[in-house]
């Protein structure tokens, strides 16, 4: 059996660190006098106590984490931290007379930390300010990955981070080092993330948002999360300028943060623009936005400027897995919302804060398909799959093929489970796809004008599982279910 004690020891440290993040909503609650300040010390104390107990009981198990330890720890963090994150939501709900069940609170916490952006809450504008800050702050923490931040911190506590980084990193290529040490890589990525966050928040503030609105929407824009403190989502502001700023930062966050880090560190941006995945990501998002805008204009839904404004914003938002909305796009010609939801699976880069399959996998699949077609004509030709100037190893190709098989099976299987509950087919398929892609709103009864509260508790648990599988990129979680994983 795999030794779990080193994993649980590190988990205890991470839980203690996570408890400190509740200080932000506590400070906001005290500053705004929203009446729920006392729930945060209770939640913080309980979380800190659990983490401290785990760490103290297992403090002697200090060995270096192995690859399978990293997979276990990543899975445990994404499943257990939402338990702590849900506590303030439940306590605050009872205090203000809007009780939240454990099922709904856990769903809301998972949606936040996985940057999905689905919600079961209504009357967001009347919630205590600190509750909305906590919901959006969860997305900011989950955006770059809590564990990548932990890689920068854990070496100070005597815990190695390389296996943790590899288990958490998104995409098919996980072993590239941007610096000689993984700690430097994690600090660099979080540094870029912090710079973009500050720039986004200041831009929102300068363009007319109030300070707290700017803070909360910054949290959920750079993380591509999409939770909003307003029932009307981003449409609450009715501001083309704010929407343009949002589109810009969603495009920025949909690209690989490692490219920004390397370009800034070396002072050379030429390689940044030559990256094939970045070009494909931006082309897909901008081209898709223009296509939807043209469709809306041609169908007479809007005039040319409004078609460009709403088409570009809502496509970029859903395709980048952010999930903001300015209008109810389910009233558009049916091609548009379906096209937007399907793009949410492919239109972000590996190493970005977005979810889904990732653009690099689609590029590898397309090149592999072309190689197989060429082999029919030239069966003896040596035709390596290349991405940019690099040859893609066959092991990476096999990994991508396996991921796509498991991804498709997951979407199909969970959709069939929801159909067994008599959920309408369009809604069933779209909520699973939106949850696995960490995109948020779906089609049917869970569109941008509604939320997930229309689902039963069982259906919500299915969506919660889908969000966790999507955030863990499915294969990591599936590996835990194999007997070989648990053998020494």
N, C-alpha and C positions, 0 to 999 in steps of 0.2 A: 504493500500500500504506500501511496505517496504521503510523506510526512507533512501534515497540515499545520503543525505548531508554528513554524517560521512564518507561514502565510497569515495565520491568525494574529501573530504578534505585530506584524506590519499593519494589518487591518486595524488593530487597536490604535496604533499611532495615527493612521489616517482619519479614524473616527474622531479622535481628540482634536486634530487639526480642523476637521470639518465643523466641529462644534463652535469654534471661534468665529466662523463666518456669520453666525447669527447675531454677532455684535452690530452688523450694519443695519438690519431692520430694527433692532433695539434702539439704536441711535436715532433713526428716522422717527420711530414711534414717540420717543421722548421729545424730539424737536417739534413734531407736528401735533402732539397731544391727541393722537387718534384713539386713545383709550385701551389699547391692547398691549402696552409695553411689558406688562408682567408675564406674558406668555413666553417671551424669549429667554429670560433667565431660567425658567422652568425647563424649557426644551434644551437649552444649552447645558444646564447642569446634568440632566438625564443622559444626554449624548456623551458628555465628557466623562461621566461616571462609568458608562459601559465601555468606552474606549480605554480608560485608565485601568479598569479591571482586566480586560483582555491583555493589555500590554504587561501589567504587573505579574499576572499569573504565568505568562510565557516569556518573560524578559530574558531568560537564559538561552533561548533558542535563537541564536544570532547568526546562523550560517547564511552564506550568500544564496540569493534566490536563483533557482534553476528555471529553465524555460517553462516547464509545466507549472511551477509556482506562480510565474507571471500570469499565465492564463487563468489559473484559479483566482488569483487576487483581483484581476481586472473584473472577472465575472461577479465575484462577491461584492466588490465595491459598487458596481452599477445596480446590483439587486438590493443591497442592504442600506446604502446611504439614503435612498429615498425614504426608508423607514424613519430616519431621523428628520429628514426634510419635511415629512408629512406632519410631524408633531405640532409645530407652530400653526399650521393650517387648521388642524382639528381643534386645538385649544382656542384659537382666535374665533373660529366659527361658532363654538359654543358660547363664547363670551358676548358676541354681538347678536345672538339669537338666530344664527343661520348655520345650524349644525351640519357638519360635513362627515359623512360616514368614512370608515377606514378605507373602503374600496375607492371612493372618490378622492380622498386625500392622497392615497398612495399613487393613484393614477396621475393626479396633478403634479406630484413631486417627480415621478418618473418622466412625465412630459416635459417638465422643466429641465432636469439634469441631462436628459437625452437630446435636448434642444428640438423637441418635436413641435411643441406649440399648440397641441390640442388642449382643450379645457372642458371641464364639466361645470364651471361656475358661470352664473349669470349675474347681472347687476354689478359688473366690475367697477363702474364709476363710483359706486357707493361703498365699496369695500374700504376698510382702513388702509391708509396709504402704505403703512409698513408691510402689510400683507402683499400688496402688489409689488412693492420693492423686493420682498423675499422671493416671490414667484419669478420675477424677471432676473434677479441676481443669480438664481439657480441656473438659468440658461447661460449666463455669462461664464459661470464657473465650469459648466459642462461643455461650453463651446470648444475651447482648445483642449479640453480633457483634464479633469481633476488629476488624473494620474501623471500626466506629463508635467504638471506643476509639482507634483509630489517627487518626481525624479530629481528636480532641482533642490528639493528640501531634504529628502531622506538620507543622502550621503552625509549630511551634517549630523544625523542621528545614528550613523553606523549601519545604514541599510543600503546595499547596492541597488542601482536602478536600471541597469542595462536591459535585463530581462523584462522588467516592468514596462520600459519604453517600447520595446519590440512588441509586447502583447497588446499595448494600447494603440500604437500607431496605426493609421488607416491606410488602406490600399495594399496592392500586391507586393510592393518592394518596401521592406521594413528595415533593412540592414545598412542603408546608406548613412554614414556619419557626416554631419555638417561641421563638427568640431572633433578634436581627438577624444573628448570625454562626453558621455551622454548627458552629464549634468550641464555642460556648456551648451549643448544642443537644446535641452529643455528650457534653459534660461533665455537663450536667444529667441526661440519661438514665442515664449510668453512675453518677451520684451517687445517683439513686433506686434503681438496681439494687443498689448497695453497701449502702444503708440497709436494704433488705429482706433482703439476704443476712446482715447482722449480726444483725438481729432474728430471722431464722429459725434461725441457728446457736445463738444464746443460748437461744431457746425449746426447741430440741431438748436442749441441755445441761441446762437447768433441769428438763426433764421426765424425765431419766434416762439419756440417751445419754452415752457416754464422750466426751471432748473430740474425739478423732480421728473417731469415728463421726458426731458432730454436725457437724464440719467437712465431711466427705465427703458426708453427706446434705444439708447446706445447699447445697453446690456443685450437686448434681443435682436439688434441689427447685426453687429459684428459676430455674434454667435450663430447667426442664421437660425434663430429660434422662433421669433414671431409672436411670442406672447405680448399682449398689450394690456394696459390698465383701463382700456375703454372697450365697451361693448361693440362699438363701431370699428374697432381695430384702427388702422392708420387712416381710415376714412373720416375719423373724428375731426381731423385738423383741416380738411378741405383746402390744402395748400400745395399747389404745384411745385413750389420751391422745396418744401420739406420732402415731397415725394421724389424729386430729382436727387436730393442729397441721399435719401434712403437707397435709391437705385444704385448710385455710385458706390456706396459702402457695401451693399449686397454683392455687387460685382467684384469688389476688392476681396471680400471675405470668401468668395467662392473659388478663389485661386489658391494654389499651394503656398502656404506661409513659408516653407523652406526656401522658395525662390526669392521671396522678399528678403529673408535673412541673408542669403548668400549675396544678393545684389547690394544690399546696404553694407555688408561686411567688407566686400571687395571693392565697392564703389563702381561696379560695372553692371549696367542694366541690359547690355546687349544679349547675354545669355538668357535673361528673363524673358524677353520678347521672342526668342527663338524656341522656347520650350513648346513642343507640339501639343501637350495636354492643355497648357494655358490658352493657346490660340484656339483649340477646339472648344474649350469651355466658353470663352468670350464670344466666339462666332455663334455657338448654339444659343446662348442667352440673348444676345443682341439680335441675331437673325430671327429667332423665335418670337421675340417681342415685336419686331417689325412685321412679321407674318400675321400675328394676331391683330395688330393695329390695322393692317391692310384689310383683313377680313371684316373687322368691325365697321370700317369706313365703307367697304363695298356693300355690306348688308344694310347700311343705313342706320346702324345702332347709334353712332356718334358722328359728329363732323370730324374733319381730318386731325385737328389738334387734340380734341378730346379722345379720339381713337388712339392716337399715339401715346397720350398721357396714361390712359387707363390700361391699354393693351400692354405697353412696355412695363409699367409698374407691376401689374398683377401677374404677368408671365414670369418676370424676373423673380418676384417674391415666391411664387409657388415652385418654380423650377429649381431655385437655389435651396429649397426646403425650408424657407423662412416662414411663409404662411400668412404674412400680412395681407389685408384686403382693403381696397378703397370703395368697392362696389360689390354687389352680389353677382358675381360673374356666371352663376348658374343660369341667369336669365339671358346670357349671350347665346349665339349659335352653338350647338352642342359640340362641334369640333373643338372650340377654344378651350373649355374647361377640361375636356378629356386629354387634349394635347398637352396642356399645362401640367396636369397630374402625371402623365407618362414621362415628361421631361424631368420631373423631380427625382427620377431614379438614376439619371445619367449626367446631369448638367453641372455637377460640381467636381472639383479636382480632388485627388487624394492629397492629404495634408492640409485641406481646408477645414472649415468648421461645419461644412454641409454633410448631409447623409446620402443614402442611396448607394448605387453600385459603384460610382465614381467613373469619371471620364476616361481615366487611363485604362481601366478594364475594357471599356467599349472599344478603345483604339486597338488594344491588343487583340480582341476578338475579331475586329474587322480585318486586321492584317493577317491573322491566322486563317480566316475564311478565304482571303485573297490568295494566300499561299497554297491552300488546298485546291482551289480552282486552277491555279497555275500548274500544280502537279498533275492534273488530269491531262494537260497538254504536254508538259515536259516532266515526265515522271522521274528522270534521273538528275534533274537540275538541283543544285544546292541553293536553297532560297531561305536564308535566315530571316526571322521576323525582327525588324528594326524599329525602334522608337527614337526618333531624332537620329543621332549618330551612334547610338548604343544598340547592341544586339540583345534581344530579350531572351534570357535563358529558357530552355524548354520546361524547366521545373516551374517557372513563373507562369508560363502558358497553361500548364496542367492545373496549377492552383487557381487560375482565373476560371478555367472551365469547370472545376469542382465548385467554386463559389457560385457561379451562375446556375448550376444545377440545383444546389441547395437553396439559393435565393428563390428560384422559380417554384421549387417544391414547397417552400415555406409560405409563399404568397398563396399558392393554390390550396395547400392543406388548411391554413387558417381561414381562408375564404369559405371553404366547404364546411368548416366547423360553424361559422356564423350562419351559413345557409341552413344548417340543421336547427338553428334557433328560430327559423322562419323570418329572418331579416331579409328585407328587400334586396335582390341581387346586386343592383348598382351600388347601393350603400355598403353591402357586405364586402364587395371587391375593393371599393375605393377606400374604406376605413383601414383595411389590412395593408393596401399599397401605401397609403399615406403614413401609416404607423411604422411599417418596416423601413420606409424611406426617411422617417423622421421629418415629415413635411407638414403635418398638422391637419388642415381642413381637407375634407374629401368631397364626394359628390352625393347626390340624393339628399337624405335627411341630415347629413353632417356637413353641409356646405358652409361657406363663409358667413351666411346669415343665421346659422344655428350653431350648436355645439354638441359634444358627445354625451350630454346629460340625457338625450333621448334614448340612449342604449340601456339595456338591462345590466345588472351587476356582472353577470357572466360574460356578456359581450364586452364590457369594459375590461375585464380581466384578460380576455383574448387580445384586445388591443394593447394592453399593458405588456403582455408577453411579446407581442410583435414589435413594440418600441424597444424593448430590451434586446431582442435579437438583432434588430437593425443597428442599434448603437454598438453592439459587440461584433458586428459584421458576421453574425450567424455561425461561422465556422468555429470561432473560439468557444462559443457555448456548446455547440454540437460535439466538440472534442471531449468535453467533460462527460458526455454520455456514453463514451466508448470504453469497454473493459481495458483496452490496452493503455489508456491514459493513466489508470490507477495502479498499473503494475510497476514495480521498481525497475 
